[in-house]
């Protein structure tokens, strides 16, 4: 018999019961799924597991299972290849007895309340392909002999409380995906990860890793995602990371990395996300103009000096560009050179030393949602063309040297939620057209040279903070 699905209920002790199923039927089932909603007349009794002699797949996810994993009942399922107990209320530790299922290929225990360490005996599951334990309260470290799981393709332990050093762990050589984010792992990032040449994704975000990024990672020719963000990494980015030709995401943000960004990063032609914010980098290489597939470039909160490379403002697929809180100077007039529309949605340039006029050509970014140019040295008038940015939600031009009157065209920004023009040299009246900004929540115009009465139309804005 092929897949079998039970819609039934749980006994008061948390164990299902299926006494309504004939024993002959049970013996021929290979795949059993228990789903909500439960009914009293449809229950699964673990005692009948004795009859599930050919069962290969047991899916009891999202069934409200509580208490410890019932290893004594599961032990009867000697041919099990897939066990899914995820998204329940299971507590206690992972039973070492799970290591007895020699044919097990997929183990899903994620999204429970499991505690304790990963039992060493799980490394005896020689046929295991996926070990999915994320979103629990597991602690300690990873078994050092993980290499025994030589068929393992995916290891997902994110959002637990693991806190050990990984440098002594021996890794399975066929791994495709390692996800250890949101734990408390310490020590250096293991250089041995560079020997797992099959790796496609590695995510170590939000841990306590320190030291330098291992150069051995440059051997991971299949790698598509590398995320070491929000750790305590130091040193520089090696030019050898530019060898990772298949890389689509490189996230090293919120560390203590420093120095010049290597020119070789411009060779990552498939790169879509480059997150390097909150570090101590000094410069941007010219090769970034080759990153034609880049969608997010986040370089805020560094120490980057000089002019903004014009090519960054014209990358064809860029959606987010964050260069805020650096030491950029000069102007951004390169935008005026664009004739066709661009898909940029977020442009953050605040807290730099930029000067000159705000380009009227910003209206080529027809899909722009957030424009923040505050805390710079921009002068001249606010371009009327900003009123063409119909998708804009946030506009912040505060703390500059802008003069002239506020253009009435800003009243055309019907999706605007926040506008801050404070601390400039603006004069004249507040445009009555602002009464058209029905989604406006925050309007800040203080410390200017404005005159006249506040337009009565502003009193009709339903969400405006007063």
Order of alpha helices (4+ residues) and beta strands (2+ residues): beta-alpha-beta-beta-beta-alpha-beta-beta-beta-beta-beta-beta-beta-beta-beta-beta-beta-beta-beta-beta-beta-beta-beta-beta-beta-beta-beta-beta-beta-beta-beta-beta-beta-beta-beta-beta-beta-beta
